[in-house]
Amino acid sequence: WITSQTAMELTANDDEAGVKEIQYSVEGEANNQLYTVVLSFSNEGEFAISYGAVDKVNNVEEKQRVEIVVDNSPPVVTVNYSSSKIGSGNAEDGSVLDQYPVGTVLYLAATDEASGAESIRFSLNNEAKKPFAMPLNFETPGEQKIEISATDRVGNEAIKTLRFIISE
């Protein structure tokens, strides 16, 4: 898996005659293009690349093949509350927030269809971020702020902020 920011460099070595050129093709596109600059892929999806070198006496290397998946999208963060909303209340800054009862448990998940979700980290009420390992149980009334960051296997990141009130 790679992102559109990944530069793919093709190299060859021939100690006897020396390398004349490298040719490559991307499945579904023109065959045997001359390799002159690093390859990059802006569109998401699966790509098959065939490549090989030609030495200075025109010996042609057997084609090598590599398959890549380009993933430019961040994971999708899913949030589920164990309790239904019981109303709305005013936050300290005057905004209106959803209210949940004491004992509400918050479940977090992240999915990424291309490379897969790698990690979820969260910060509760501006504390330092830490890995999410277990559902969060809210037993104390008050305003809550949770910043969630989810990262996939190629480093794409999604950030989601939740604010709500726990009430008795």
C-alpha positions as CSV (number, residue, x, y, z in Angstrom):
1,W,0.0,0.0,0.0
2,I,1.1,3.5,-0.8
3,T,-0.3,7.0,-1.0
4,S,-0.2,9.5,-3.8
5,Q,2.7,11.1,-2.0
6,T,4.8,8.0,-2.4
7,A,7.4,8.2,-5.1
8,M,8.3,4.9,-6.8
9,E,11.8,4.6,-8.2
10,L,12.9,1.9,-10.6
11,T,16.6,1.0,-10.7
12,A,18.7,-1.5,-12.5
13,N,22.3,-2.7,-12.3
14,D,24.4,-4.4,-15.0
15,D,28.0,-4.8,-14.0
16,E,29.1,-6.1,-17.4
17,A,27.5,-4.1,-20.2
18,G,25.8,-1.3,-18.2
19,V,22.2,-0.3,-18.2
20,K,20.9,1.4,-21.3
21,E,17.3,2.1,-20.1
22,I,14.4,0.9,-18.0
23,Q,11.0,0.3,-19.5
24,Y,7.8,-0.1,-17.6
25,S,4.1,-0.4,-18.2
26,V,1.0,0.1,-15.9
27,E,-1.7,-2.5,-16.6
28,G,-4.4,-0.9,-18.7
29,E,-2.1,1.9,-20.0
30,A,0.5,2.2,-22.8
31,N,3.1,-0.7,-22.9
32,N,6.8,-0.3,-22.5
33,Q,7.2,3.4,-21.6
34,L,10.7,4.7,-21.1
35,Y,11.3,5.3,-17.4
36,T,12.7,8.8,-16.9
37,V,11.2,10.1,-13.6
38,V,10.0,8.5,-10.4
39,L,6.5,7.1,-10.7
40,S,3.6,8.3,-8.6
41,F,-0.1,7.5,-8.6
42,S,-2.7,10.2,-7.8
43,N,-5.8,8.0,-8.2
44,E,-6.8,5.5,-5.5
45,G,-7.1,1.9,-6.5
46,E,-5.1,-1.2,-7.5
47,F,-2.3,-1.0,-10.1
48,A,-0.1,-3.7,-11.6
49,I,3.3,-2.4,-12.9
50,S,5.6,-4.5,-15.1
51,Y,9.2,-3.3,-15.6
52,G,12.5,-4.4,-16.9
53,A,15.9,-3.1,-18.0
54,V,17.7,-3.2,-21.3
55,D,21.5,-3.2,-21.2
56,K,23.9,-1.4,-23.6
57,V,24.1,-4.5,-25.9
58,N,20.3,-4.8,-26.0
59,N,19.8,-7.7,-23.7
60,V,16.3,-7.4,-22.3
61,E,15.6,-8.4,-18.8
62,E,12.6,-10.6,-18.1
63,K,9.7,-8.4,-16.9
64,Q,9.2,-8.1,-13.2
65,R,5.8,-7.4,-11.8
66,V,4.6,-5.6,-8.7
67,E,1.1,-4.9,-7.6
68,I,0.3,-1.8,-5.5
69,V,-2.8,-0.3,-3.8
70,V,-3.0,3.5,-3.6
71,D,-4.8,4.7,-0.5
72,N,-5.3,8.4,-0.1
73,S,-8.4,8.3,2.1
74,P,-8.3,8.5,5.9
75,P,-10.1,5.9,8.0
76,V,-13.7,6.4,8.9
77,V,-14.3,6.9,12.6
78,T,-17.4,5.4,14.1
79,V,-18.8,6.4,17.5
80,N,-21.5,4.6,19.4
81,Y,-23.1,5.5,22.7
82,S,-24.5,2.7,24.9
83,S,-27.4,5.0,26.0
84,S,-29.8,7.1,24.0
85,K,-29.6,10.9,24.2
86,I,-31.7,12.2,27.1
87,G,-31.8,15.8,26.0
88,S,-29.7,18.8,25.3
89,G,-27.9,21.2,27.6
90,N,-25.8,24.4,27.5
91,A,-22.0,24.0,27.5
92,E,-19.7,26.4,29.4
93,D,-19.1,28.3,26.1
94,G,-22.9,28.7,25.5
95,S,-23.1,26.0,22.8
96,V,-25.9,23.4,23.0
97,L,-24.6,19.9,23.5
98,D,-26.4,16.5,23.6
99,Q,-26.9,15.0,27.0
100,Y,-26.4,11.4,28.0
101,P,-27.0,9.7,31.3
102,V,-24.4,8.8,33.9
103,G,-23.1,5.3,33.1
104,T,-23.0,5.9,29.4
105,V,-20.3,3.9,27.6
106,L,-18.6,5.2,24.5
107,Y,-17.4,2.8,21.8
108,L,-15.0,3.9,19.1
109,A,-14.0,2.1,15.9
110,A,-12.1,2.9,12.7
111,T,-12.3,1.2,9.4
112,D,-10.3,1.7,6.2
113,E,-11.3,-0.2,3.1
114,A,-8.0,0.1,1.3
115,S,-5.0,-0.4,3.6
116,G,-6.9,-1.0,6.9
117,A,-7.1,1.0,10.1
118,E,-3.9,0.8,12.2
119,S,-4.6,2.7,15.4
120,I,-7.1,4.9,17.3
121,R,-5.9,7.4,19.8
122,F,-8.0,9.7,21.9
123,S,-7.7,12.7,24.3
124,L,-10.3,13.1,27.0
125,N,-10.9,16.7,28.2
126,N,-7.6,17.9,26.8
127,E,-5.4,15.3,28.4
128,A,-2.5,13.8,26.5
129,K,-3.6,11.4,23.7
130,K,-3.4,7.7,24.4
131,P,-4.2,4.5,22.5
132,F,-7.9,3.5,22.6
133,A,-8.1,0.0,24.0
134,M,-11.4,-0.2,25.9
135,P,-14.8,1.5,25.8
136,L,-15.0,4.7,27.8
137,N,-17.4,4.6,30.7
138,F,-18.7,8.0,32.0
139,E,-19.8,7.8,35.7
140,T,-19.3,11.5,36.6
141,P,-21.7,14.3,35.5
142,G,-20.2,17.1,33.5
143,E,-19.1,18.4,30.0
144,Q,-16.9,16.0,28.0
145,K,-14.6,16.7,25.1
146,I,-13.0,13.8,23.2
147,E,-10.6,14.2,20.3
148,I,-10.2,11.0,18.3
149,S,-7.5,10.4,15.8
150,A,-7.5,7.3,13.6
151,T,-4.6,6.3,11.3
152,D,-4.5,3.8,8.6
153,R,-1.5,1.6,7.5
154,V,-0.1,4.2,5.2
155,G,-0.4,7.2,7.6
156,N,-3.7,8.8,6.4
157,E,-5.3,10.3,9.5
158,A,-8.9,11.2,10.4
159,I,-9.6,13.5,13.3
160,K,-13.0,13.7,15.0
161,T,-14.0,15.8,18.0
162,L,-17.0,15.0,20.3
163,R,-18.5,17.2,22.9
164,F,-21.4,16.2,25.1
165,I,-22.7,16.4,28.6
166,I,-23.1,13.6,31.1
167,S,-26.1,14.2,33.4
168,E,-27.8,12.5,36.3
